[in-house]
Amino acid sequence: MTEPRFSSPSEELVYRAEGLNRVYRSGSRQVRALADASLTLRRGQRLGIVGESGSGKSTLIRILAGLDRPTSGQVWFEDREISRLRERDLGFLRASVQMVFQDPRSSLNPRMRVSQIITEPLRSSLVRRQLPAGVDHRARLAEVMADVDLPLEAAERFPHEFSGGQRQRIAIARALAPKPDVLIADEPVSALDVSVRAQVMNLLNDLVAGHGLTLIVVSHDLMVVRHLCDTLLVMQHGRIVEHGSAEQVYANPQTDYTKALLAAIPRIRAW
């Protein structure tokens, strides 16, 4: 893997979240998935969210992406409060924030050709209203296929004709199509073979730097986050238990939970 070079983020806030709580009902029980979570994210920043399964990290990013609403608390995207907006009023968020999911086998429609998959966000009525009139879908397809190092002629094939790493490149191309400002990657390499994980992480690094994106990465793997992110947020039982620069957290973790996560990172032993 190439060593990442992180540019300094601006002072402009992209996200501000205050006192987020999310409670789900399971029969007669209440399950608290998120508890009093607050954060800020500046333009150009690369935030890694880590924690074990059930720690609340997926709930947090779903709320940030406008795919779920907090039970209480507020989220601002740029200067707009989004946590109470109706879906039809979230077009600006759908165009500005795109997601890459864990498993491209399930996130890509097997019945659609790659060209249709990648340009699908451009055809969304919510997103279309935010884009310049007369966007050339074919030209944009060619641009993002080149961005992810796939030949344009491959766009007429179906997802099952590609390897896992190539399918994830297609998913990344789809996320880039509407020219978002923020990319949220949910376990972006955990479903891939070890041999291609480094390639996809290097690609993400290059794309984030080249397009000036703000990045949020969710992972249980601290090595992935260390390679992609400059800021680290650690979650446990729905709470943020540690938040700081990645360098600071790795060098001087403040909680026993973070220390345990760091201790679990595989290391090559010298014999």
LINWO-V132102 format. One record per backbone hydrogen bond with DSSP energy under -1.0 kcal/mol. NH is the residue of the N-H (numbers start at 1). CO is the residue of the C=O. E is the energy in kcal/mol with one decimal. If there is no record, write none. Layout:
# LINWO-V132102
nh: (NH	NH)
co: (CO	CO)
e: (E	E)
This chain:
# LINWO-V132102
nh: (10	14	15	16	17	18	20	21	22	24	26	29	31	33	34	35	37	39	41	43	45	47	48	49	50	55	60	61	62	63	64	65	66	67	68	71	72	74	76	77	78	80	82	85	89	90	94	95	96	97	98	100	106	107	108	112	114	115	117	118	119	123	128	129	130	140	141	142	143	144	145	146	147	148	149	150	154	155	156	157	161	162	167	168	169	170	171	172	173	174	175	176	177	179	181	182	183	184	185	186	187	192	196	197	200	201	202	203	204	205	206	207	208	209	210	211	213	214	215	216	217	218	219	225	226	227	228	229	230	231	232	233	234	235	236	238	239	241	242	244	246	249	250	251	252	259	260	261	262	263	264	265)
co: (43	41	41	76	39	74	37	72	34	31	29	26	24	22	22	238	20	17	15	12	42	215	231	217	233	52	56	57	58	59	60	61	63	62	62	21	21	18	16	80	14	77	75	82	86	87	90	91	92	93	182	184	103	103	104	109	157	155	113	114	115	120	124	125	127	136	137	138	139	140	141	142	143	144	146	145	151	152	153	154	158	159	163	164	165	166	167	168	169	170	171	172	173	176	96	96	214	98	216	100	218	189	193	193	196	197	198	199	200	201	202	203	204	205	206	207	208	181	45	183	47	185	49	221	222	223	224	225	46	46	244	48	242	50	239	55	236	234	234	232	230	245	246	247	248	255	256	257	258	259	260	262)
e: (-2.5	-3.4	-1.8	-2.0	-3.0	-2.6	-2.9	-2.5	-2.0	-3.1	-2.8	-2.1	-3.6	-2.4	-1.5	-3.0	-2.3	-1.8	-2.3	-2.9	-2.2	-3.0	-2.9	-3.3	-2.6	-1.8	-2.2	-2.0	-2.0	-1.8	-2.2	-2.3	-1.2	-2.8	-1.1	-2.4	-1.5	-1.9	-3.1	-3.0	-3.9	-2.3	-2.7	-1.3	-1.6	-1.8	-2.4	-1.9	-1.5	-2.6	-2.2	-2.7	-1.1	-1.6	-1.4	-1.5	-2.6	-2.9	-2.3	-2.7	-1.7	-1.3	-3.3	-1.1	-2.0	-2.4	-2.6	-2.1	-1.9	-2.4	-2.3	-1.8	-1.9	-1.7	-1.4	-2.7	-1.5	-2.0	-1.2	-1.8	-2.1	-1.9	-2.6	-2.0	-1.6	-2.0	-2.2	-2.2	-2.4	-2.4	-1.8	-1.8	-1.3	-2.4	-2.0	-2.8	-2.8	-2.9	-3.2	-2.9	-2.9	-1.6	-1.6	-1.1	-2.0	-2.5	-2.6	-2.2	-2.6	-2.4	-2.4	-2.7	-2.7	-2.2	-3.0	-2.5	-1.9	-2.5	-2.3	-2.5	-2.9	-2.9	-2.2	-1.6	-2.3	-1.5	-1.6	-2.6	-1.6	-2.2	-3.2	-2.9	-3.2	-2.8	-2.5	-1.9	-2.0	-2.5	-1.3	-2.2	-2.4	-2.7	-2.7	-2.0	-2.7	-2.2	-2.2	-2.1	-2.5	-2.2	-1.1	-1.4)
